Amino acid sequence: MVTAFVMIQTASDSIPECAEKISDIEGISEVYSVAGDWDLIAIARVREHEDLAEVIANKLSKVPGITGTQTHIAFRAYSSHDLDAAFSLGLE
């Protein structure tokens, strides 16, 4: 599984519409509206790196209202929440 975080800038009057359209794209698991330099952050989860081109370059970047993107590909995930959940299985 490949995970990528896509920072997205939109036209200021189209943030909710862009978020809805992006969330409908297969391979996008979540879309967040955020404060700061970016308007939205989308999380893409695909099977292979090549699939990112389809999801991000061919679909997400063509959503009307998007003015810019920047993609960060995750190498590893670290989460104490996940570790706690794994070690607590079957203890109840």
MODELLER restraints for C-alpha pairs under 7 A, 6 or more apart:
rsr = mdl.restraints
at = mdl.atoms
rsr.add(forms.Gaussian(group=physical.xy_distance, feature=features.Distance(at['CA:1:A'], at['CA:45:A']), mean=6.65, stdev=0.5))
rsr.add(forms.Gaussian(group=physical.xy_distance, feature=features.Distance(at['CA:1:A'], at['CA:46:A']), mean=5.74, stdev=0.5))
rsr.add(forms.Gaussian(group=physical.xy_distance, feature=features.Distance(at['CA:1:A'], at['CA:47:A']), mean=4.59, stdev=0.5))
rsr.add(forms.Gaussian(group=physical.xy_distance, feature=features.Distance(at['CA:1:A'], at['CA:48:A']), mean=6.56, stdev=0.5))
rsr.add(forms.Gaussian(group=physical.xy_distance, feature=features.Distance(at['CA:2:A'], at['CA:45:A']), mean=5.64, stdev=0.5))
rsr.add(forms.Gaussian(group=physical.xy_distance, feature=features.Distance(at['CA:2:A'], at['CA:46:A']), mean=5.25, stdev=0.5))
rsr.add(forms.Gaussian(group=physical.xy_distance, feature=features.Distance(at['CA:2:A'], at['CA:47:A']), mean=5.81, stdev=0.5))
rsr.add(forms.Gaussian(group=physical.xy_distance, feature=features.Distance(at['CA:2:A'], at['CA:48:A']), mean=6.00, stdev=0.5))
rsr.add(forms.Gaussian(group=physical.xy_distance, feature=features.Distance(at['CA:2:A'], at['CA:49:A']), mean=6.42, stdev=0.5))
rsr.add(forms.Gaussian(group=physical.xy_distance, feature=features.Distance(at['CA:3:A'], at['CA:43:A']), mean=6.98, stdev=0.5))
rsr.add(forms.Gaussian(group=physical.xy_distance, feature=features.Distance(at['CA:3:A'], at['CA:44:A']), mean=5.61, stdev=0.5))
rsr.add(forms.Gaussian(group=physical.xy_distance, feature=features.Distance(at['CA:3:A'], at['CA:45:A']), mean=4.60, stdev=0.5))
rsr.add(forms.Gaussian(group=physical.xy_distance, feature=features.Distance(at['CA:3:A'], at['CA:46:A']), mean=6.62, stdev=0.5))
rsr.add(forms.Gaussian(group=physical.xy_distance, feature=features.Distance(at['CA:3:A'], at['CA:73:A']), mean=6.11, stdev=0.5))
rsr.add(forms.Gaussian(group=physical.xy_distance, feature=features.Distance(at['CA:3:A'], at['CA:74:A']), mean=5.52, stdev=0.5))
rsr.add(forms.Gaussian(group=physical.xy_distance, feature=features.Distance(at['CA:4:A'], at['CA:43:A']), mean=5.81, stdev=0.5))
rsr.add(forms.Gaussian(group=physical.xy_distance, feature=features.Distance(at['CA:4:A'], at['CA:44:A']), mean=5.08, stdev=0.5))
rsr.add(forms.Gaussian(group=physical.xy_distance, feature=features.Distance(at['CA:4:A'], at['CA:45:A']), mean=6.59, stdev=0.5))
rsr.add(forms.Gaussian(group=physical.xy_distance, feature=features.Distance(at['CA:4:A'], at['CA:71:A']), mean=6.60, stdev=0.5))
rsr.add(forms.Gaussian(group=physical.xy_distance, feature=features.Distance(at['CA:4:A'], at['CA:72:A']), mean=5.50, stdev=0.5))
rsr.add(forms.Gaussian(group=physical.xy_distance, feature=features.Distance(at['CA:4:A'], at['CA:73:A']), mean=4.26, stdev=0.5))
rsr.add(forms.Gaussian(group=physical.xy_distance, feature=features.Distance(at['CA:4:A'], at['CA:74:A']), mean=5.69, stdev=0.5))
rsr.add(forms.Gaussian(group=physical.xy_distance, feature=features.Distance(at['CA:5:A'], at['CA:41:A']), mean=6.69, stdev=0.5))
rsr.add(forms.Gaussian(group=physical.xy_distance, feature=features.Distance(at['CA:5:A'], at['CA:42:A']), mean=5.84, stdev=0.5))
rsr.add(forms.Gaussian(group=physical.xy_distance, feature=features.Distance(at['CA:5:A'], at['CA:43:A']), mean=4.79, stdev=0.5))
rsr.add(forms.Gaussian(group=physical.xy_distance, feature=features.Distance(at['CA:5:A'], at['CA:44:A']), mean=6.36, stdev=0.5))
rsr.add(forms.Gaussian(group=physical.xy_distance, feature=features.Distance(at['CA:5:A'], at['CA:71:A']), mean=5.71, stdev=0.5))
rsr.add(forms.Gaussian(group=physical.xy_distance, feature=features.Distance(at['CA:5:A'], at['CA:72:A']), mean=5.12, stdev=0.5))
rsr.add(forms.Gaussian(group=physical.xy_distance, feature=features.Distance(at['CA:5:A'], at['CA:73:A']), mean=6.37, stdev=0.5))
rsr.add(forms.Gaussian(group=physical.xy_distance, feature=features.Distance(at['CA:6:A'], at['CA:41:A']), mean=5.50, stdev=0.5))
rsr.add(forms.Gaussian(group=physical.xy_distance, feature=features.Distance(at['CA:6:A'], at['CA:42:A']), mean=5.07, stdev=0.5))
rsr.add(forms.Gaussian(group=physical.xy_distance, feature=features.Distance(at['CA:6:A'], at['CA:43:A']), mean=6.31, stdev=0.5))
rsr.add(forms.Gaussian(group=physical.xy_distance, feature=features.Distance(at['CA:6:A'], at['CA:69:A']), mean=6.51, stdev=0.5))
rsr.add(forms.Gaussian(group=physical.xy_distance, feature=features.Distance(at['CA:6:A'], at['CA:70:A']), mean=5.64, stdev=0.5))
rsr.add(forms.Gaussian(group=physical.xy_distance, feature=features.Distance(at['CA:6:A'], at['CA:71:A']), mean=4.39, stdev=0.5))
rsr.add(forms.Gaussian(group=physical.xy_distance, feature=features.Distance(at['CA:6:A'], at['CA:72:A']), mean=6.35, stdev=0.5))
rsr.add(forms.Gaussian(group=physical.xy_distance, feature=features.Distance(at['CA:7:A'], at['CA:38:A']), mean=6.09, stdev=0.5))
rsr.add(forms.Gaussian(group=physical.xy_distance, feature=features.Distance(at['CA:7:A'], at['CA:40:A']), mean=6.09, stdev=0.5))
rsr.add(forms.Gaussian(group=physical.xy_distance, feature=features.Distance(at['CA:7:A'], at['CA:41:A']), mean=4.64, stdev=0.5))
rsr.add(forms.Gaussian(group=physical.xy_distance, feature=features.Distance(at['CA:7:A'], at['CA:42:A']), mean=6.65, stdev=0.5))
rsr.add(forms.Gaussian(group=physical.xy_distance, feature=features.Distance(at['CA:7:A'], at['CA:69:A']), mean=5.44, stdev=0.5))
rsr.add(forms.Gaussian(group=physical.xy_distance, feature=features.Distance(at['CA:7:A'], at['CA:70:A']), mean=5.10, stdev=0.5))
rsr.add(forms.Gaussian(group=physical.xy_distance, feature=features.Distance(at['CA:7:A'], at['CA:71:A']), mean=6.26, stdev=0.5))
rsr.add(forms.Gaussian(group=physical.xy_distance, feature=features.Distance(at['CA:8:A'], at['CA:38:A']), mean=5.68, stdev=0.5))
rsr.add(forms.Gaussian(group=physical.xy_distance, feature=features.Distance(at['CA:8:A'], at['CA:39:A']), mean=5.91, stdev=0.5))
rsr.add(forms.Gaussian(group=physical.xy_distance, feature=features.Distance(at['CA:8:A'], at['CA:40:A']), mean=5.04, stdev=0.5))
rsr.add(forms.Gaussian(group=physical.xy_distance, feature=features.Distance(at['CA:8:A'], at['CA:41:A']), mean=5.92, stdev=0.5))
rsr.add(forms.Gaussian(group=physical.xy_distance, feature=features.Distance(at['CA:8:A'], at['CA:68:A']), mean=5.85, stdev=0.5))
rsr.add(forms.Gaussian(group=physical.xy_distance, feature=features.Distance(at['CA:8:A'], at['CA:69:A']), mean=4.51, stdev=0.5))
rsr.add(forms.Gaussian(group=physical.xy_distance, feature=features.Distance(at['CA:8:A'], at['CA:70:A']), mean=6.69, stdev=0.5))
rsr.add(forms.Gaussian(group=physical.xy_distance, feature=features.Distance(at['CA:9:A'], at['CA:38:A']), mean=5.23, stdev=0.5))
rsr.add(forms.Gaussian(group=physical.xy_distance, feature=features.Distance(at['CA:9:A'], at['CA:39:A']), mean=5.15, stdev=0.5))
rsr.add(forms.Gaussian(group=physical.xy_distance, feature=features.Distance(at['CA:9:A'], at['CA:40:A']), mean=6.65, stdev=0.5))
rsr.add(forms.Gaussian(group=physical.xy_distance, feature=features.Distance(at['CA:9:A'], at['CA:66:A']), mean=5.95, stdev=0.5))
rsr.add(forms.Gaussian(group=physical.xy_distance, feature=features.Distance(at['CA:9:A'], at['CA:67:A']), mean=5.47, stdev=0.5))
rsr.add(forms.Gaussian(group=physical.xy_distance, feature=features.Distance(at['CA:9:A'], at['CA:68:A']), mean=5.00, stdev=0.5))
rsr.add(forms.Gaussian(group=physical.xy_distance, feature=features.Distance(at['CA:9:A'], at['CA:69:A']), mean=6.21, stdev=0.5))
rsr.add(forms.Gaussian(group=physical.xy_distance, feature=features.Distance(at['CA:10:A'], at['CA:39:A']), mean=6.40, stdev=0.5))
rsr.add(forms.Gaussian(group=physical.xy_distance, feature=features.Distance(at['CA:10:A'], at['CA:65:A']), mean=5.40, stdev=0.5))
rsr.add(forms.Gaussian(group=physical.xy_distance, feature=features.Distance(at['CA:10:A'], at['CA:66:A']), mean=4.27, stdev=0.5))
rsr.add(forms.Gaussian(group=physical.xy_distance, feature=features.Distance(at['CA:10:A'], at['CA:67:A']), mean=5.05, stdev=0.5))
rsr.add(forms.Gaussian(group=physical.xy_distance, feature=features.Distance(at['CA:10:A'], at['CA:68:A']), mean=6.94, stdev=0.5))
rsr.add(forms.Gaussian(group=physical.xy_distance, feature=features.Distance(at['CA:11:A'], at['CA:65:A']), mean=5.34, stdev=0.5))
rsr.add(forms.Gaussian(group=physical.xy_distance, feature=features.Distance(at['CA:11:A'], at['CA:66:A']), mean=6.44, stdev=0.5))
rsr.add(forms.Gaussian(group=physical.xy_distance, feature=features.Distance(at['CA:11:A'], at['CA:67:A']), mean=6.54, stdev=0.5))
rsr.add(forms.Gaussian(group=physical.xy_distance, feature=features.Distance(at['CA:14:A'], at['CA:65:A']), mean=6.00, stdev=0.5))
rsr.add(forms.Gaussian(group=physical.xy_distance, feature=features.Distance(at['CA:15:A'], at['CA:39:A']), mean=6.94, stdev=0.5))
rsr.add(forms.Gaussian(group=physical.xy_distance, feature=features.Distance(at['CA:18:A'], at['CA:63:A']), mean=6.76, stdev=0.5))
rsr.add(forms.Gaussian(group=physical.xy_distance, feature=features.Distance(at['CA:18:A'], at['CA:65:A']), mean=6.48, stdev=0.5))
rsr.add(forms.Gaussian(group=physical.xy_distance, feature=features.Distance(at['CA:19:A'], at['CA:31:A']), mean=6.29, stdev=0.5))
rsr.add(forms.Gaussian(group=physical.xy_distance, feature=features.Distance(at['CA:22:A'], at['CA:60:A']), mean=6.10, stdev=0.5))
rsr.add(forms.Gaussian(group=physical.xy_distance, feature=features.Distance(at['CA:23:A'], at['CA:30:A']), mean=6.40, stdev=0.5))
rsr.add(forms.Gaussian(group=physical.xy_distance, feature=features.Distance(at['CA:23:A'], at['CA:31:A']), mean=6.05, stdev=0.5))
rsr.add(forms.Gaussian(group=physical.xy_distance, feature=features.Distance(at['CA:27:A'], at['CA:44:A']), mean=5.51, stdev=0.5))
rsr.add(forms.Gaussian(group=physical.xy_distance, feature=features.Distance(at['CA:27:A'], at['CA:45:A']), mean=5.46, stdev=0.5))
rsr.add(forms.Gaussian(group=physical.xy_distance, feature=features.Distance(at['CA:27:A'], at['CA:46:A']), mean=5.69, stdev=0.5))
rsr.add(forms.Gaussian(group=physical.xy_distance, feature=features.Distance(at['CA:27:A'], at['CA:55:A']), mean=6.28, stdev=0.5))
rsr.add(forms.Gaussian(group=physical.xy_distance, feature=features.Distance(at['CA:28:A'], at['CA:42:A']), mean=6.75, stdev=0.5))
rsr.add(forms.Gaussian(group=physical.xy_distance, feature=features.Distance(at['CA:28:A'], at['CA:43:A']), mean=5.76, stdev=0.5))
rsr.add(forms.Gaussian(group=physical.xy_distance, feature=features.Distance(at['CA:28:A'], at['CA:44:A']), mean=4.37, stdev=0.5))
rsr.add(forms.Gaussian(group=physical.xy_distance, feature=features.Distance(at['CA:28:A'], at['CA:45:A']), mean=6.23, stdev=0.5))
rsr.add(forms.Gaussian(group=physical.xy_distance, feature=features.Distance(at['CA:29:A'], at['CA:43:A']), mean=5.72, stdev=0.5))
rsr.add(forms.Gaussian(group=physical.xy_distance, feature=features.Distance(at['CA:29:A'], at['CA:44:A']), mean=5.87, stdev=0.5))
rsr.add(forms.Gaussian(group=physical.xy_distance, feature=features.Distance(at['CA:29:A'], at['CA:45:A']), mean=6.42, stdev=0.5))
rsr.add(forms.Gaussian(group=physical.xy_distance, feature=features.Distance(at['CA:30:A'], at['CA:42:A']), mean=5.65, stdev=0.5))
rsr.add(forms.Gaussian(group=physical.xy_distance, feature=features.Distance(at['CA:30:A'], at['CA:43:A']), mean=5.28, stdev=0.5))
rsr.add(forms.Gaussian(group=physical.xy_distance, feature=features.Distance(at['CA:31:A'], at['CA:40:A']), mean=6.71, stdev=0.5))
rsr.add(forms.Gaussian(group=physical.xy_distance, feature=features.Distance(at['CA:31:A'], at['CA:41:A']), mean=5.67, stdev=0.5))
rsr.add(forms.Gaussian(group=physical.xy_distance, feature=features.Distance(at['CA:31:A'], at['CA:42:A']), mean=4.26, stdev=0.5))
rsr.add(forms.Gaussian(group=physical.xy_distance, feature=features.Distance(at['CA:31:A'], at['CA:43:A']), mean=6.42, stdev=0.5))
rsr.add(forms.Gaussian(group=physical.xy_distance, feature=features.Distance(at['CA:32:A'], at['CA:40:A']), mean=5.43, stdev=0.5))
rsr.add(forms.Gaussian(group=physical.xy_distance, feature=features.Distance(at['CA:32:A'], at['CA:41:A']), mean=5.18, stdev=0.5))
rsr.add(forms.Gaussian(group=physical.xy_distance, feature=features.Distance(at['CA:32:A'], at['CA:42:A']), mean=6.32, stdev=0.5))
rsr.add(forms.Gaussian(group=physical.xy_distance, feature=features.Distance(at['CA:33:A'], at['CA:39:A']), mean=5.82, stdev=0.5))
rsr.add(forms.Gaussian(group=physical.xy_distance, feature=features.Distance(at['CA:33:A'], at['CA:40:A']), mean=4.44, stdev=0.5))
rsr.add(forms.Gaussian(group=physical.xy_distance, feature=features.Distance(at['CA:33:A'], at['CA:41:A']), mean=6.53, stdev=0.5))
rsr.add(forms.Gaussian(group=physical.xy_distance, feature=features.Distance(at['CA:34:A'], at['CA:40:A']), mean=5.60, stdev=0.5))
rsr.add(forms.Gaussian(group=physical.xy_distance, feature=features.Distance(at['CA:46:A'], at['CA:52:A']), mean=6.80, stdev=0.5))
